[in-house]
Each structure stands twice: as C-alpha cells, then as structure tokens.
Amino acid sequence: MSDEVVNAIFDNDLLTAGGVYGVPKAGDPVEISSLQITHEHGVTEITVYNLGIMLFHTNDDIYPRILRVCSVIGRQTEGQ
C-alpha cells in the first residue's frame, strides 16, 4: 500500500469507522462500495450503499471521508 493511501486512511480517520452505511433501497441499481483495511489491531471493514446518493442527501461526514479514500485508491489502481 502506498504512503498516499495510508495517509488518506489516517487523515480521514477510517480505522475507527468500520460498519455499514447508506440506504440499500435508495437507488436502482444499488451501488455498493466496500473497503477492508488490515492494520496492526485487526481489520476494519466498511460497506457503503449508494455513496453518490448519500453524499447529496445527508450531512453525515462519513460519506465524504470514505469518498476521499476511495478516490486515492482509485488513482493508485489506475496507475498500475
């Protein structure tokens, strides 16, 4: 994992954000984003239903945090 991804995870405090977020019935088709972060204290799993919809329909700060990390990961995988 690159330093940029690690920094994004820590900067957005995702190690403590494990869980399921979003509303599965908010979109058709359902969009599912999933992150599994393995670290020295175990594994943090994050699942988000309909991230794009949730970004516009809630003020919960978890959605932009997850999007920022997913964007960094996406840039890393595009370069491979």
PyMOL Python script that loads the backbone (N, CA, C, O; Angstrom):
from pymol import cmd

cmd.read_pdbstr("""\
ATOM      1  N   MET A   1       0.847  -1.165   0.000  1.00  0.00           N
ATOM      2  CA  MET A   1       0.000   0.000   0.000  1.00  0.00           C
ATOM      3  C   MET A   1       0.899   1.236   0.000  1.00  0.00           C
ATOM      4  O   MET A   1       1.898   1.295   0.716  1.00  0.00           O
ATOM      5  N   SER A   2       0.531   2.199  -0.800  1.00  0.00           N
ATOM      6  CA  SER A   2       1.362   3.398  -0.921  1.00  0.00           C
ATOM      7  C   SER A   2       1.182   4.323   0.288  1.00  0.00           C
ATOM      8  O   SER A   2       0.193   4.243   1.016  1.00  0.00           O
ATOM      9  N   ASP A   3       2.157   5.188   0.472  1.00  0.00           N
ATOM     10  CA  ASP A   3       2.078   6.181   1.549  1.00  0.00           C
ATOM     11  C   ASP A   3       0.870   7.089   1.372  1.00  0.00           C
ATOM     12  O   ASP A   3       0.258   7.518   2.350  1.00  0.00           O
ATOM     13  N   GLU A   4       0.532   7.380   0.127  1.00  0.00           N
ATOM     14  CA  GLU A   4      -0.617   8.258  -0.140  1.00  0.00           C
ATOM     15  C   GLU A   4      -1.922   7.623   0.358  1.00  0.00           C
ATOM     16  O   GLU A   4      -2.768   8.313   0.926  1.00  0.00           O
ATOM     17  N   VAL A   5      -2.085   6.327   0.150  1.00  0.00           N
ATOM     18  CA  VAL A   5      -3.281   5.627   0.614  1.00  0.00           C
ATOM     19  C   VAL A   5      -3.292   5.562   2.135  1.00  0.00           C
ATOM     20  O   VAL A   5      -4.319   5.825   2.760  1.00  0.00           O
ATOM     21  N   VAL A   6      -2.161   5.215   2.733  1.00  0.00           N
ATOM     22  CA  VAL A   6      -2.063   5.149   4.191  1.00  0.00           C
ATOM     23  C   VAL A   6      -2.387   6.511   4.800  1.00  0.00           C
ATOM     24  O   VAL A   6      -3.146   6.589   5.766  1.00  0.00           O
ATOM     25  N   ASN A   7      -1.830   7.568   4.256  1.00  0.00           N
ATOM     26  CA  ASN A   7      -2.105   8.915   4.759  1.00  0.00           C
ATOM     27  C   ASN A   7      -3.578   9.274   4.620  1.00  0.00           C
ATOM     28  O   ASN A   7      -4.151   9.885   5.522  1.00  0.00           O
ATOM     29  N   ALA A   8      -4.195   8.906   3.510  1.00  0.00           N
ATOM     30  CA  ALA A   8      -5.617   9.190   3.307  1.00  0.00           C
ATOM     31  C   ALA A   8      -6.466   8.457   4.344  1.00  0.00           C
ATOM     32  O   ALA A   8      -7.431   9.016   4.866  1.00  0.00           O
ATOM     33  N   ILE A   9      -6.111   7.210   4.642  1.00  0.00           N
ATOM     34  CA  ILE A   9      -6.854   6.442   5.651  1.00  0.00           C
ATOM     35  C   ILE A   9      -6.745   7.119   7.013  1.00  0.00           C
ATOM     36  O   ILE A   9      -7.749   7.275   7.708  1.00  0.00           O
ATOM     37  N   PHE A  10      -5.539   7.522   7.401  1.00  0.00           N
ATOM     38  CA  PHE A  10      -5.353   8.170   8.696  1.00  0.00           C
ATOM     39  C   PHE A  10      -5.946   9.580   8.717  1.00  0.00           C
ATOM     40  O   PHE A  10      -6.579   9.964   9.701  1.00  0.00           O
ATOM     41  N   ASP A  11      -5.753  10.348   7.661  1.00  0.00           N
ATOM     42  CA  ASP A  11      -6.272  11.718   7.605  1.00  0.00           C
ATOM     43  C   ASP A  11      -7.795  11.750   7.699  1.00  0.00           C
ATOM     44  O   ASP A  11      -8.371  12.703   8.224  1.00  0.00           O
ATOM     45  N   ASN A  12      -8.440  10.709   7.191  1.00  0.00           N
ATOM     46  CA  ASN A  12      -9.899  10.650   7.190  1.00  0.00           C
ATOM     47  C   ASN A  12     -10.454   9.757   8.295  1.00  0.00           C
ATOM     48  O   ASN A  12     -11.652   9.477   8.335  1.00  0.00           O
ATOM     49  N   ASP A  13      -9.574   9.312   9.190  1.00  0.00           N
ATOM     50  CA  ASP A  13      -9.951   8.555  10.388  1.00  0.00           C
ATOM     51  C   ASP A  13     -10.853   7.356  10.068  1.00  0.00           C
ATOM     52  O   ASP A  13     -11.896   7.172  10.696  1.00  0.00           O
ATOM     53  N   LEU A  14     -10.446   6.552   9.096  1.00  0.00           N
ATOM     54  CA  LEU A  14     -11.277   5.411   8.707  1.00  0.00           C
ATOM     55  C   LEU A  14     -11.029   4.157   9.534  1.00  0.00           C
ATOM     56  O   LEU A  14     -11.841   3.233   9.485  1.00  0.00           O
ATOM     57  N   LEU A  15      -9.948   4.093  10.284  1.00  0.00           N
ATOM     58  CA  LEU A  15      -9.706   2.893  11.088  1.00  0.00           C
ATOM     59  C   LEU A  15     -10.769   2.717  12.163  1.00  0.00           C
ATOM     60  O   LEU A  15     -11.012   1.597  12.613  1.00  0.00           O
ATOM     61  N   THR A  16     -11.399   3.796  12.578  1.00  0.00           N
ATOM     62  CA  THR A  16     -12.448   3.719  13.599  1.00  0.00           C
ATOM     63  C   THR A  16     -13.850   3.796  12.998  1.00  0.00           C
ATOM     64  O   THR A  16     -14.830   3.922  13.732  1.00  0.00           O
ATOM     65  N   ALA A  17     -13.953   3.724  11.692  1.00  0.00           N
ATOM     66  CA  ALA A  17     -15.237   3.937  11.019  1.00  0.00           C
ATOM     67  C   ALA A  17     -15.861   2.653  10.483  1.00  0.00           C
ATOM     68  O   ALA A  17     -16.719   2.705   9.601  1.00  0.00           O
ATOM     69  N   GLY A  18     -15.443   1.516  10.999  1.00  0.00           N
ATOM     70  CA  GLY A  18     -15.989   0.260  10.493  1.00  0.00           C
ATOM     71  C   GLY A  18     -17.497   0.196  10.631  1.00  0.00           C
ATOM     72  O   GLY A  18     -18.068   0.727  11.584  1.00  0.00           O
ATOM     73  N   GLY A  19     -18.136  -0.456   9.676  1.00  0.00           N
ATOM     74  CA  GLY A  19     -19.582  -0.621   9.742  1.00  0.00           C
ATOM     75  C   GLY A  19     -20.219  -0.545   8.378  1.00  0.00           C
ATOM     76  O   GLY A  19     -19.545  -0.523   7.348  1.00  0.00           O
ATOM     77  N   VAL A  20     -21.542  -0.505   8.398  1.00  0.00           N
ATOM     78  CA  VAL A  20     -22.338  -0.435   7.174  1.00  0.00           C
ATOM     79  C   VAL A  20     -23.052   0.908   7.171  1.00  0.00           C
ATOM     80  O   VAL A  20     -23.659   1.304   8.166  1.00  0.00           O
ATOM     81  N   TYR A  21     -22.973   1.600   6.045  1.00  0.00           N
ATOM     82  CA  TYR A  21     -23.550   2.923   5.916  1.00  0.00           C
ATOM     83  C   TYR A  21     -24.404   2.988   4.659  1.00  0.00           C
ATOM     84  O   TYR A  21     -24.269   2.163   3.755  1.00  0.00           O
ATOM     85  N   GLY A  22     -25.275   3.973   4.615  1.00  0.00           N
ATOM     86  CA  GLY A  22     -26.088   4.196   3.434  1.00  0.00           C
ATOM     87  C   GLY A  22     -27.429   3.497   3.517  1.00  0.00           C
ATOM     88  O   GLY A  22     -27.784   2.896   4.532  1.00  0.00           O
ATOM     89  N   VAL A  23     -28.166   3.594   2.415  1.00  0.00           N
ATOM     90  CA  VAL A  23     -29.506   3.023   2.327  1.00  0.00           C
ATOM     91  C   VAL A  23     -29.552   2.152   1.080  1.00  0.00           C
ATOM     92  O   VAL A  23     -29.507   2.667  -0.037  1.00  0.00           O
ATOM     93  N   PRO A  24     -29.643   0.824   1.259  1.00  0.00           N
ATOM     94  CA  PRO A  24     -29.646  -0.065   0.090  1.00  0.00           C
ATOM     95  C   PRO A  24     -30.781   0.212  -0.890  1.00  0.00           C
ATOM     96  O   PRO A  24     -30.621  -0.008  -2.091  1.00  0.00           O
ATOM     97  N   LYS A  25     -31.915   0.688  -0.403  1.00  0.00           N
ATOM     98  CA  LYS A  25     -33.077   0.906  -1.272  1.00  0.00           C
ATOM     99  C   LYS A  25     -33.112   2.308  -1.870  1.00  0.00           C
ATOM    100  O   LYS A  25     -34.104   2.685  -2.494  1.00  0.00           O
ATOM    101  N   ALA A  26     -32.035   3.092  -1.688  1.00  0.00           N
ATOM    102  CA  ALA A  26     -32.023   4.476  -2.169  1.00  0.00           C
ATOM    103  C   ALA A  26     -31.751   4.583  -3.665  1.00  0.00           C
ATOM    104  O   ALA A  26     -31.948   5.653  -4.241  1.00  0.00           O
ATOM    105  N   GLY A  27     -31.315   3.530  -4.297  1.00  0.00           N
ATOM    106  CA  GLY A  27     -31.002   3.621  -5.721  1.00  0.00           C
ATOM    107  C   GLY A  27     -31.298   2.320  -6.443  1.00  0.00           C
ATOM    108  O   GLY A  27     -31.357   1.250  -5.837  1.00  0.00           O
ATOM    109  N   ASP A  28     -31.480   2.432  -7.729  1.00  0.00           N
ATOM    110  CA  ASP A  28     -31.683   1.252  -8.562  1.00  0.00           C
ATOM    111  C   ASP A  28     -30.941   1.496  -9.861  1.00  0.00           C
ATOM    112  O   ASP A  28     -31.366   2.336 -10.655  1.00  0.00           O
ATOM    113  N   PRO A  29     -29.853   0.794 -10.103  1.00  0.00           N
ATOM    114  CA  PRO A  29     -29.320  -0.320  -9.327  1.00  0.00           C
ATOM    115  C   PRO A  29     -28.614   0.168  -8.058  1.00  0.00           C
ATOM    116  O   PRO A  29     -28.230   1.333  -7.952  1.00  0.00           O
ATOM    117  N   VAL A  30     -28.457  -0.726  -7.125  1.00  0.00           N
ATOM    118  CA  VAL A  30     -27.789  -0.414  -5.869  1.00  0.00           C
ATOM    119  C   VAL A  30     -26.287  -0.351  -6.116  1.00  0.00           C
ATOM    120  O   VAL A  30     -25.708  -1.255  -6.718  1.00  0.00           O
ATOM    121  N   GLU A  31     -25.666   0.722  -5.648  1.00  0.00           N
ATOM    122  CA  GLU A  31     -24.203   0.853  -5.727  1.00  0.00           C
ATOM    123  C   GLU A  31     -23.644   0.449  -4.365  1.00  0.00           C
ATOM    124  O   GLU A  31     -24.112   0.925  -3.331  1.00  0.00           O
ATOM    125  N   ILE A  32     -22.649  -0.422  -4.367  1.00  0.00           N
ATOM    126  CA  ILE A  32     -22.028  -0.859  -3.125  1.00  0.00           C
ATOM    127  C   ILE A  32     -20.537  -0.585  -3.203  1.00  0.00           C
ATOM    128  O   ILE A  32     -19.856  -1.041  -4.122  1.00  0.00           O
ATOM    129  N   SER A  33     -20.034   0.167  -2.225  1.00  0.00           N
ATOM    130  CA  SER A  33     -18.600   0.416  -2.099  1.00  0.00           C
ATOM    131  C   SER A  33     -18.140  -0.298  -0.844  1.00  0.00           C
ATOM    132  O   SER A  33     -18.793  -0.225   0.197  1.00  0.00           O
ATOM    133  N   SER A  34     -17.017  -0.985  -0.944  1.00  0.00           N
ATOM    134  CA  SER A  34     -16.541  -1.765   0.193  1.00  0.00           C
ATOM    135  C   SER A  34     -15.046  -1.572   0.361  1.00  0.00           C
ATOM    136  O   SER A  34     -14.289  -1.616  -0.609  1.00  0.00           O
ATOM    137  N   LEU A  35     -14.628  -1.357   1.599  1.00  0.00           N
ATOM    138  CA  LEU A  35     -13.218  -1.239   1.936  1.00  0.00           C
ATOM    139  C   LEU A  35     -12.913  -2.219   3.060  1.00  0.00           C
ATOM    140  O   LEU A  35     -13.696  -2.369   3.999  1.00  0.00           O
ATOM    141  N   GLN A  36     -11.791  -2.871   2.957  1.00  0.00           N
ATOM    142  CA  GLN A  36     -11.299  -3.722   4.034  1.00  0.00           C
ATOM    143  C   GLN A  36      -9.873  -3.280   4.310  1.00  0.00           C
ATOM    144  O   GLN A  36      -8.993  -3.414   3.459  1.00  0.00           O
ATOM    145  N   ILE A  37      -9.650  -2.748   5.515  1.00  0.00           N
ATOM    146  CA  ILE A  37      -8.354  -2.204   5.889  1.00  0.00           C
ATOM    147  C   ILE A  37      -7.754  -3.112   6.955  1.00  0.00           C
ATOM    148  O   ILE A  37      -8.287  -3.224   8.059  1.00  0.00           O
ATOM    149  N   THR A  38      -6.652  -3.753   6.620  1.00  0.00           N
ATOM    150  CA  THR A  38      -5.948  -4.613   7.570  1.00  0.00           C
ATOM    151  C   THR A  38      -4.847  -3.790   8.221  1.00  0.00           C
ATOM    152  O   THR A  38      -4.031  -3.171   7.537  1.00  0.00           O
ATOM    153  N   HIS A  39      -4.832  -3.789   9.553  1.00  0.00           N
ATOM    154  CA  HIS A  39      -3.856  -2.997  10.292  1.00  0.00           C
ATOM    155  C   HIS A  39      -3.416  -3.774  11.519  1.00  0.00           C
ATOM    156  O   HIS A  39      -3.898  -4.879  11.764  1.00  0.00           O
ATOM    157  N   GLU A  40      -2.506  -3.203  12.286  1.00  0.00           N
ATOM    158  CA  GLU A  40      -1.889  -3.927  13.406  1.00  0.00           C
ATOM    159  C   GLU A  40      -2.877  -4.323  14.500  1.00  0.00           C
ATOM    160  O   GLU A  40      -2.576  -5.213  15.295  1.00  0.00           O
ATOM    161  N   HIS A  41      -4.035  -3.695  14.564  1.00  0.00           N
ATOM    162  CA  HIS A  41      -5.031  -4.028  15.581  1.00  0.00           C
ATOM    163  C   HIS A  41      -6.154  -4.907  15.045  1.00  0.00           C
ATOM    164  O   HIS A  41      -7.104  -5.203  15.770  1.00  0.00           O
ATOM    165  N   GLY A  42      -6.057  -5.324  13.796  1.00  0.00           N
ATOM    166  CA  GLY A  42      -7.090  -6.183  13.219  1.00  0.00           C
ATOM    167  C   GLY A  42      -7.509  -5.722  11.839  1.00  0.00           C
ATOM    168  O   GLY A  42      -6.689  -5.275  11.036  1.00  0.00           O
ATOM    169  N   VAL A  43      -8.796  -5.839  11.579  1.00  0.00           N
ATOM    170  CA  VAL A  43      -9.349  -5.494  10.269  1.00  0.00           C
ATOM    171  C   VAL A  43     -10.534  -4.559  10.477  1.00  0.00           C
ATOM    172  O   VAL A  43     -11.391  -4.802  11.326  1.00  0.00           O
ATOM    173  N   THR A  44     -10.569  -3.492   9.692  1.00  0.00           N
ATOM    174  CA  THR A  44     -11.709  -2.584   9.677  1.00  0.00           C
ATOM    175  C   THR A  44     -12.417  -2.771   8.349  1.00  0.00           C
ATOM    176  O   THR A  44     -11.825  -2.586   7.286  1.00  0.00           O
ATOM    177  N   GLU A  45     -13.694  -3.140   8.415  1.00  0.00           N
ATOM    178  CA  GLU A  45     -14.486  -3.313   7.194  1.00  0.00           C
ATOM    179  C   GLU A  45     -15.537  -2.226   7.120  1.00  0.00           C
ATOM    180  O   GLU A  45     -16.250  -1.960   8.088  1.00  0.00           O
ATOM    181  N   ILE A  46     -15.624  -1.600   5.952  1.00  0.00           N
ATOM    182  CA  ILE A  46     -16.584  -0.531   5.712  1.00  0.00           C
ATOM    183  C   ILE A  46     -17.354  -0.868   4.443  1.00  0.00           C
ATOM    184  O   ILE A  46     -16.760  -1.124   3.396  1.00  0.00           O
ATOM    185  N   THR A  47     -18.678  -0.865   4.543  1.00  0.00           N
ATOM    186  CA  THR A  47     -19.538  -1.074   3.386  1.00  0.00           C
ATOM    187  C   THR A  47     -20.469   0.128   3.290  1.00  0.00           C
ATOM    188  O   THR A  47     -21.076   0.542   4.279  1.00  0.00           O
ATOM    189  N   VAL A  48     -20.573   0.681   2.088  1.00  0.00           N
ATOM    190  CA  VAL A  48     -21.441   1.837   1.873  1.00  0.00           C
ATOM    191  C   VAL A  48     -22.382   1.543   0.714  1.00  0.00           C
ATOM    192  O   VAL A  48     -21.947   1.177  -0.378  1.00  0.00           O
ATOM    193  N   TYR A  49     -23.667   1.709   0.965  1.00  0.00           N
ATOM    194  CA  TYR A  49     -24.672   1.577  -0.082  1.00  0.00           C
ATOM    195  C   TYR A  49     -24.958   2.951  -0.663  1.00  0.00           C
ATOM    196  O   TYR A  49     -25.219   3.907   0.068  1.00  0.00           O
ATOM    197  N   ASN A  50     -24.906   3.039  -1.972  1.00  0.00           N
ATOM    198  CA  ASN A  50     -25.291   4.251  -2.707  1.00  0.00           C
ATOM    199  C   ASN A  50     -24.548   5.495  -2.221  1.00  0.00           C
ATOM    200  O   ASN A  50     -25.163   6.487  -1.829  1.00  0.00           O
ATOM    201  N   LEU A  51     -23.225   5.428  -2.254  1.00  0.00           N
ATOM    202  CA  LEU A  51     -22.373   6.514  -1.787  1.00  0.00           C
ATOM    203  C   LEU A  51     -22.701   7.834  -2.474  1.00  0.00           C
ATOM    204  O   LEU A  51     -22.815   8.866  -1.812  1.00  0.00           O
ATOM    205  N   GLY A  52     -22.851   7.811  -3.779  1.00  0.00           N
ATOM    206  CA  GLY A  52     -23.147   9.046  -4.515  1.00  0.00           C
ATOM    207  C   GLY A  52     -24.435   9.704  -4.055  1.00  0.00           C
ATOM    208  O   GLY A  52     -24.491  10.923  -3.893  1.00  0.00           O
ATOM    209  N   ILE A  53     -25.454   8.912  -3.848  1.00  0.00           N
ATOM    210  CA  ILE A  53     -26.741   9.442  -3.378  1.00  0.00           C
ATOM    211  C   ILE A  53     -26.596   9.984  -1.961  1.00  0.00           C
ATOM    212  O   ILE A  53     -27.107  11.059  -1.647  1.00  0.00           O
ATOM    213  N   MET A  54     -25.895   9.236  -1.103  1.00  0.00           N
ATOM    214  CA  MET A  54     -25.758   9.638   0.297  1.00  0.00           C
ATOM    215  C   MET A  54     -24.963  10.938   0.432  1.00  0.00           C
ATOM    216  O   MET A  54     -25.216  11.720   1.349  1.00  0.00           O
ATOM    217  N   LEU A  55     -24.008  11.179  -0.466  1.00  0.00           N
ATOM    218  CA  LEU A  55     -23.242  12.424  -0.429  1.00  0.00           C
ATOM    219  C   LEU A  55     -24.139  13.644  -0.585  1.00  0.00           C
ATOM    220  O   LEU A  55     -23.880  14.692   0.007  1.00  0.00           O
ATOM    221  N   PHE A  56     -25.206  13.506  -1.393  1.00  0.00           N
ATOM    222  CA  PHE A  56     -26.082  14.640  -1.671  1.00  0.00           C
ATOM    223  C   PHE A  56     -27.287  14.718  -0.753  1.00  0.00           C
ATOM    224  O   PHE A  56     -27.927  15.766  -0.665  1.00  0.00           O
ATOM    225  N   HIS A  57     -27.609  13.635  -0.070  1.00  0.00           N
ATOM    226  CA  HIS A  57     -28.838  13.616   0.725  1.00  0.00           C
ATOM    227  C   HIS A  57     -28.619  13.521   2.227  1.00  0.00           C
ATOM    228  O   HIS A  57     -29.572  13.299   2.972  1.00  0.00           O
ATOM    229  N   THR A  58     -27.392  13.683   2.682  1.00  0.00           N
ATOM    230  CA  THR A  58     -27.127  13.671   4.112  1.00  0.00           C
ATOM    231  C   THR A  58     -25.946  14.587   4.418  1.00  0.00           C
ATOM    232  O   THR A  58     -25.106  14.847   3.557  1.00  0.00           O
ATOM    233  N   ASN A  59     -25.898  15.055   5.618  1.00  0.00           N
ATOM    234  CA  ASN A  59     -24.773  15.881   6.060  1.00  0.00           C
ATOM    235  C   ASN A  59     -23.780  15.075   6.878  1.00  0.00           C
ATOM    236  O   ASN A  59     -22.861  15.647   7.464  1.00  0.00           O
ATOM    237  N   ASP A  60     -23.945  13.771   6.930  1.00  0.00           N
ATOM    238  CA  ASP A  60     -23.049  12.920   7.713  1.00  0.00           C
ATOM    239  C   ASP A  60     -21.653  12.972   7.105  1.00  0.00           C
ATOM    240  O   ASP A  60     -21.489  12.739   5.908  1.00  0.00           O
ATOM    241  N   ASP A  61     -20.653  13.274   7.918  1.00  0.00           N
ATOM    242  CA  ASP A  61     -19.293  13.462   7.404  1.00  0.00           C
ATOM    243  C   ASP A  61     -18.599  12.167   7.002  1.00  0.00           C
ATOM    244  O   ASP A  61     -17.528  12.222   6.398  1.00  0.00           O
ATOM    245  N   ILE A  62     -19.159  11.021   7.308  1.00  0.00           N
ATOM    246  CA  ILE A  62     -18.511   9.761   6.932  1.00  0.00           C
ATOM    247  C   ILE A  62     -18.458   9.589   5.413  1.00  0.00           C
ATOM    248  O   ILE A  62     -17.491   9.029   4.896  1.00  0.00           O
ATOM    249  N   TYR A  63     -19.460  10.049   4.700  1.00  0.00           N
ATOM    250  CA  TYR A  63     -19.506   9.818   3.254  1.00  0.00           C
ATOM    251  C   TYR A  63     -18.404  10.547   2.493  1.00  0.00           C
ATOM    252  O   TYR A  63     -17.764   9.928   1.643  1.00  0.00           O
ATOM    253  N   PRO A  64     -18.147  11.830   2.752  1.00  0.00           N
ATOM    254  CA  PRO A  64     -17.013  12.468   2.078  1.00  0.00           C
ATOM    255  C   PRO A  64     -15.672  11.860   2.485  1.00  0.00           C
ATOM    256  O   PRO A  64     -14.753  11.786   1.669  1.00  0.00           O
ATOM    257  N   ARG A  65     -15.554  11.425   3.743  1.00  0.00           N
ATOM    258  CA  ARG A  65     -14.307  10.801   4.189  1.00  0.00           C
ATOM    259  C   ARG A  65     -14.037   9.518   3.415  1.00  0.00           C
ATOM    260  O   ARG A  65     -12.916   9.280   2.964  1.00  0.00           O
ATOM    261  N   ILE A  66     -15.063   8.700   3.263  1.00  0.00           N
ATOM    262  CA  ILE A  66     -14.912   7.453   2.512  1.00  0.00           C
ATOM    263  C   ILE A  66     -14.608   7.754   1.050  1.00  0.00           C
ATOM    264  O   ILE A  66     -13.747   7.109   0.452  1.00  0.00           O
ATOM    265  N   LEU A  67     -15.301   8.719   0.475  1.00  0.00           N
ATOM    266  CA  LEU A  67     -15.061   9.081  -0.926  1.00  0.00           C
ATOM    267  C   LEU A  67     -13.624   9.530  -1.146  1.00  0.00           C
ATOM    268  O   LEU A  67     -13.006   9.152  -2.141  1.00  0.00           O
ATOM    269  N   ARG A  68     -13.088  10.324  -0.237  1.00  0.00           N
ATOM    270  CA  ARG A  68     -11.703  10.791  -0.393  1.00  0.00           C
ATOM    271  C   ARG A  68     -10.721   9.615  -0.425  1.00  0.00           C
ATOM    272  O   ARG A  68      -9.805   9.593  -1.247  1.00  0.00           O
ATOM    273  N   VAL A  69     -10.911   8.654   0.457  1.00  0.00           N
ATOM    274  CA  VAL A  69     -10.017   7.487   0.483  1.00  0.00           C
ATOM    275  C   VAL A  69     -10.207   6.644  -0.772  1.00  0.00           C
ATOM    276  O   VAL A  69      -9.228   6.210  -1.379  1.00  0.00           O
ATOM    277  N   CYS A  70     -11.446   6.409  -1.165  1.00  0.00           N
ATOM    278  CA  CYS A  70     -11.703   5.622  -2.387  1.00  0.00           C
ATOM    279  C   CYS A  70     -11.104   6.309  -3.616  1.00  0.00           C
ATOM    280  O   CYS A  70     -10.629   5.635  -4.530  1.00  0.00           O
ATOM    281  N   SER A  71     -11.124   7.626  -3.644  1.00  0.00           N
ATOM    282  CA  SER A  71     -10.539   8.363  -4.770  1.00  0.00           C
ATOM    283  C   SER A  71      -9.032   8.168  -4.838  1.00  0.00           C
ATOM    284  O   SER A  71      -8.474   7.986  -5.921  1.00  0.00           O
ATOM    285  N   VAL A  72      -8.375   8.206  -3.693  1.00  0.00           N
ATOM    286  CA  VAL A  72      -6.920   7.975  -3.666  1.00  0.00           C
ATOM    287  C   VAL A  72      -6.608   6.549  -4.110  1.00  0.00           C
ATOM    288  O   VAL A  72      -5.675   6.327  -4.883  1.00  0.00           O
ATOM    289  N   ILE A  73      -7.379   5.592  -3.627  1.00  0.00           N
ATOM    290  CA  ILE A  73      -7.167   4.194  -4.031  1.00  0.00           C
ATOM    291  C   ILE A  73      -7.400   4.037  -5.525  1.00  0.00           C
ATOM    292  O   ILE A  73      -6.652   3.329  -6.200  1.00  0.00           O
ATOM    293  N   GLY A  74      -8.439   4.696  -6.049  1.00  0.00           N
ATOM    294  CA  GLY A  74      -8.727   4.633  -7.476  1.00  0.00           C
ATOM    295  C   GLY A  74      -7.596   5.185  -8.323  1.00  0.00           C
ATOM    296  O   GLY A  74      -7.257   4.613  -9.359  1.00  0.00           O
ATOM    297  N   ARG A  75      -7.013   6.286  -7.893  1.00  0.00           N
ATOM    298  CA  ARG A  75      -5.870   6.862  -8.622  1.00  0.00           C
ATOM    299  C   ARG A  75      -4.684   5.902  -8.602  1.00  0.00           C
ATOM    300  O   ARG A  75      -3.961   5.782  -9.591  1.00  0.00           O
ATOM    301  N   GLN A  76      -4.487   5.227  -7.487  1.00  0.00           N
ATOM    302  CA  GLN A  76      -3.377   4.280  -7.368  1.00  0.00           C
ATOM    303  C   GLN A  76      -3.568   3.077  -8.302  1.00  0.00           C
ATOM    304  O   GLN A  76      -2.616   2.618  -8.933  1.00  0.00           O
ATOM    305  N   THR A  77      -4.794   2.574  -8.384  1.00  0.00           N
ATOM    306  CA  THR A  77      -5.045   1.398  -9.217  1.00  0.00           C
ATOM    307  C   THR A  77      -5.046   1.743 -10.704  1.00  0.00           C
ATOM    308  O   THR A  77      -4.743   0.883 -11.532  1.00  0.00           O
ATOM    309  N   GLU A  78      -5.381   2.984 -11.060  1.00  0.00           N
ATOM    310  CA  GLU A  78      -5.325   3.404 -12.462  1.00  0.00           C
ATOM    311  C   GLU A  78      -3.910   3.442 -12.973  1.00  0.00           C
ATOM    312  O   GLU A  78      -3.668   3.197 -14.155  1.00  0.00           O
ATOM    313  N   GLY A  79      -2.964   3.746 -12.097  1.00  0.00           N
ATOM    314  CA  GLY A  79      -1.564   3.854 -12.488  1.00  0.00           C
ATOM    315  C   GLY A  79      -0.861   2.508 -12.657  1.00  0.00           C
ATOM    316  O   GLY A  79       0.284   2.462 -13.107  1.00  0.00           O
ATOM    317  N   GLN A  80      -1.527   1.426 -12.304  1.00  0.00           N
ATOM    318  CA  GLN A  80      -0.894   0.102 -12.401  1.00  0.00           C
ATOM    319  C   GLN A  80      -1.021  -0.481 -13.769  1.00  0.00           C
ATOM    320  O   GLN A  80      -0.542  -1.588 -14.016  1.00  0.00           O
TER     321      GLN A  80
END
""", "prot")
cmd.dss("prot")
cmd.show_as("cartoon", "prot")
cmd.util.cbc("prot")
cmd.orient("prot")
